[in-house]
């Protein structure tokens, strides 16, 4: 949908859940994000803020910056202010991956900072790895730590979320990348109606070569044979040949945009084309780095009703 995110909103008759309430755009291959990516970033940040107002419980699957936020002002990567972060996380039930176990050094630091800041302002703060919780007729279960990619990856781990009520079941496996058996086994074991997971990072041939592509394709086919609807997104859409992976999975496999009935908008994979199409305002990125708003971004802020965050 134009930016990096796995943010997902699920509502049951008992509780509303927001999973991985973060979003970002990053420099890729030495090229800065195009202004159109920042426009999408502002809109999706606004959408997360809007959803958070109707949210009872926020899940943090791991501590990469496009899956949560800290109360700092960063306009050039996550387009978030301290006020925005506070609004998303304060006063909510926070159900989080353990920041002290099965975690990289950087994510441990971020996770502990997150707990220090929001542990007291949350209505409740839970470390959820491997646990289950009941809210009326809704059960929310969490996996043990799952690899963030292939087994042994330096990216660390995530926790998967399973939400089940009398109407159905959805699983969210965040950044597992379809590259390890454990994540697929866990998703299938839940017998979900919908499975949501990140796909493989084909944009990086050092991480995903021919062997890894075959593994991911086999796991995708296995998942699609056992789950009625499979949503694969995030890393896989950063490659310009992402449709090829979906073709290998069956008709019930789709990206998040198509799941929502929208046209896919893989702007990061289109970055070079976007720069050839449109000349960028001089100083655009420098302004964002200085926490100043370029004119075209200020216009989107006004359209989205976010101006109060920038007074």
C-alpha positions in Angstrom: 0.0 0.0 0.0 2.9 2.3 -0.7 5.0 2.0 2.5 6.7 -0.6 4.7 4.2 -1.9 7.3 2.4 -5.1 8.6 -0.1 -3.1 10.6 -3.4 -5.0 10.9 -6.6 -4.1 12.6 -8.9 -6.9 13.8 -12.3 -6.4 15.6 -14.4 -9.1 17.3 -17.6 -8.6 19.3 -15.4 -8.6 22.4 -12.3 -6.6 21.6 -10.5 -4.5 19.0 -6.8 -5.3 18.3 -4.2 -3.3 16.4 -1.1 -5.4 15.5 2.2 -3.8 14.7 1.1 -0.2 14.7 4.0 1.2 12.8 4.9 2.3 9.3 8.0 3.7 7.5 9.9 4.3 4.3 13.6 3.9 4.0 16.6 4.5 1.7 17.0 1.6 -0.6 20.0 0.8 -2.8 21.4 4.3 -2.0 18.3 6.0 -3.3 16.1 8.2 -1.0 12.4 7.6 -0.9 10.4 9.5 -3.5 8.0 12.2 -2.3 5.1 10.0 -3.4 6.3 7.5 -0.8 6.2 10.2 1.9 2.7 11.1 0.8 1.6 7.5 1.3 3.6 7.4 4.6 1.7 10.4 6.0 -1.7 8.9 5.0 -0.9 5.6 6.5 0.3 7.2 9.7 -3.0 9.1 9.9 -4.9 5.8 9.3 -3.0 4.1 12.2 -3.8 7.1 14.5 -7.5 6.9 13.5 -7.6 3.1 14.1 -5.8 3.4 17.5 -8.7 5.6 18.8 -11.0 2.6 18.5 -8.4 0.1 19.7 -8.5 -1.8 23.1 -5.3 -3.8 22.6 -2.1 -3.2 20.7 0.3 -6.0 19.8 4.0 -5.5 19.1 5.4 -8.6 17.3 9.0 -7.3 17.4 11.0 -4.1 17.6 11.9 -3.1 14.1 10.9 0.6 13.7 8.1 0.0 11.1 6.2 -2.3 13.6 6.0 0.1 16.6 7.2 3.6 17.6 8.9 5.4 20.4 8.0 9.0 21.5 10.6 10.8 19.4 10.1 13.1 16.4 11.3 11.4 13.1 9.8 12.7 9.9 12.3 11.2 7.4 11.8 7.5 8.2 8.6 6.8 10.2 6.9 10.2 10.1 6.0 10.1 13.8 6.0 12.6 16.6 6.1 11.9 20.4 2.4 13.0 20.5 1.5 10.6 17.8 3.3 7.7 19.5 1.7 8.5 22.9 -1.7 8.6 21.3 -1.3 5.1 19.7 0.2 3.3 22.8 -0.8 5.2 26.0 -3.8 3.9 27.8 -4.1 0.7 25.8 -3.4 -2.9 26.7 0.0 -3.5 25.3 0.8 -7.2 24.4 4.4 -7.3 23.4 7.2 -9.7 22.4 9.6 -10.3 25.2 12.3 -7.6 24.7 14.9 -9.5 26.8 14.8 -13.0 25.2 15.2 -14.2 21.6 16.1 -10.7 20.4 18.9 -8.9 18.7 20.9 -6.3 20.7 19.4 -3.3 18.9 15.8 -4.7 19.3 16.5 -5.4 23.0 17.4 -1.8 23.5 14.4 -0.5 21.6 12.1 -3.0 23.4 13.3 -2.1 26.8 12.9 1.6 26.0 9.4 1.0 24.8 8.6 -0.8 28.1 10.2 1.9 30.1 8.1 4.6 28.4 4.8 2.9 27.9 4.7 0.2 30.5 3.4 2.6 33.1 0.9 4.5 30.9 -0.6 1.3 29.4 -3.8 0.0 30.9 -1.8 -3.3 31.1 1.5 -4.5 29.7 2.1 -8.1 29.0 5.0 -10.1 27.7 3.1 -12.6 25.5 5.5 -15.2 24.0 3.8 -18.5 24.0 0.8 -17.3 26.0 -3.0 -17.2 25.5 -5.6 -14.7 26.8 -9.4 -14.8 26.8 -11.7 -11.7 26.3 -15.3 -12.9 26.5 -15.7 -15.2 23.5 -12.4 -14.2 21.9 -9.1 -16.0 22.5 -5.8 -14.3 21.5 -2.9 -16.7 21.4 0.7 -16.0 20.7 3.4 -18.2 19.3 6.8 -18.9 20.8 9.4 -16.8 19.1 9.5 -17.5 15.3 12.5 -16.7 13.1 12.5 -13.4 11.3 13.4 -15.1 8.1 15.5 -18.3 7.7 16.6 -20.2 10.7 19.7 -18.6 12.3 19.0 -15.1 10.7 20.7 -12.1 12.3 17.3 -10.4 12.1 16.2 -12.2 15.3 12.7 -13.3 16.1 9.0 -12.3 16.0 5.9 -13.5 17.8 2.9 -14.6 15.8 -0.7 -13.6 16.8 -3.8 -15.8 16.5 -7.2 -14.3 17.1 -10.2 -16.6 17.3 -13.8 -16.1 18.1 -17.1 -17.9 17.2 -17.0 -16.3 13.7 -13.6 -17.4 12.6 -9.8 -17.3 13.1 -7.0 -15.1 11.7 -3.2 -15.5 12.2 -0.6 -12.7 11.8 3.0 -13.9 11.5 4.6 -10.6 10.7 8.1 -10.8 9.2 8.6 -14.5 9.0 9.3 -14.1 5.2 8.0 -17.7 4.4 11.6 -18.9 4.8 11.3 -21.3 7.8 9.2 -24.4 8.5 8.4 -23.4 12.0 6.4 -20.3 11.0 4.4 -22.3 8.5 3.7 -25.2 10.9 2.5 -22.7 13.5 0.1 -21.0 11.1 -1.3 -24.2 9.9 -1.7 -25.6 13.4 -4.1 -22.7 14.2 -6.4 -23.8 11.3 -7.1 -20.2 10.4 -9.6 -18.7 7.9 -7.0 -16.0 7.0 -3.2 -16.1 7.4 -1.2 -12.9 7.1 2.6 -13.0 6.8 5.5 -11.1 5.2 7.0 -12.6 2.0 10.7 -13.1 1.1 13.0 -10.2 0.4 13.7 -10.9 -3.2 15.2 -7.4 -3.5 18.3 -8.7 -1.7 20.0 -11.5 -3.7 22.5 -12.0 -0.9 19.6 -13.1 1.4 17.3 -14.8 -1.1 18.9 -16.7 -3.9 17.5 -19.5 -6.1 17.6 -22.0 -3.1 15.7 -19.7 -0.8 13.1 -18.8 -3.5 12.3 -22.5 -4.0 11.9 -22.9 -0.2 9.6 -19.9 0.1 7.5 -21.1 -2.9 7.1 -24.6 -1.4 6.1 -23.1 2.0 3.7 -20.7 0.3 2.0 -23.5 -1.6 1.7 -25.6 1.5 0.2 -22.7 3.4 -2.3 -21.9 0.6 -3.4 -25.5 0.5 -4.3 -25.5 4.2 -5.8 -21.9 4.6 -8.7 -20.4 2.6 -7.1 -17.0 2.2 -3.5 -16.1 2.5 -2.2 -12.5 2.6 1.5 -12.1 1.8 3.0 -8.6 1.9 5.8 -6.4 3.2 9.3 -7.4 2.1 8.2 -9.3 -1.1 6.6 -6.1 -2.6 9.9 -4.3 -2.5 11.0 -6.4 -5.5 9.7 -5.3 -9.0 9.0 -8.9 -9.9 6.8 -9.6 -6.9 3.7 -10.9 -8.9 5.7 -13.9 -10.0 5.8 -15.2 -6.4 2.1 -14.8 -6.0 1.4 -16.8 -9.2 3.1 -19.8 -7.6 0.8 -19.8 -4.6 -2.7 -20.2 -6.0 -5.7 -18.0 -6.4 -6.3 -17.7 -2.7 -2.9 -15.9 -2.2 -2.9 -12.1 -2.4 -1.2 -9.0 -1.2 -2.8 -6.8 1.5 -4.1 -4.2 -1.1 -5.9 -6.9 -3.1 -7.3 -8.4 0.1 -8.8 -4.9 0.8 -10.1 -4.6 -2.8 -7.5 -2.0 -3.7 -4.9 -1.7 -6.4 -1.4 -2.6 -5.2 0.9 0.4 -4.8 4.5 -1.0 -4.5 6.1 2.4 -4.5 9.5 1.3 -3.2 10.0 -1.1 -6.0 9.0 1.7 -8.4 11.4 4.2 -6.9 13.8 4.7 -9.9 10.8 5.0 -12.2 9.2 7.6 -10.0 12.3 9.7 -10.0 12.5 9.5 -13.8 8.8 10.5 -14.0 8.9 13.5 -11.7 11.5 16.1 -10.7 11.7 16.5 -6.9 11.5 19.8 -5.1 15.0 21.0 -4.2 15.8 20.4 -0.5 12.8 18.1 0.0 14.7 15.4 2.0 16.9 17.9 3.8 13.8 19.6 5.2 12.5 16.4 6.5 15.8 15.6 8.1 15.6 19.0 9.9 12.0 18.1 11.0 10.6 20.7 8.6 7.7 20.1 6.3 8.0 20.4 2.5 5.0 22.1 1.0 3.5 19.0 -0.7 3.7 17.1 2.6 2.1 19.9 4.5 -0.8 19.7 2.0 -1.3 16.0 2.7 -1.2 16.7 6.5 -4.0 19.2 6.0 -6.0 16.8 3.9 -5.6 14.1 6.6 -6.5 16.4 9.4 -3.1 16.0 11.1 -2.2 19.7 11.4 -2.6 19.7 15.2 0.4 17.4 15.6 2.6 20.0 13.9 1.7 23.3 15.6 
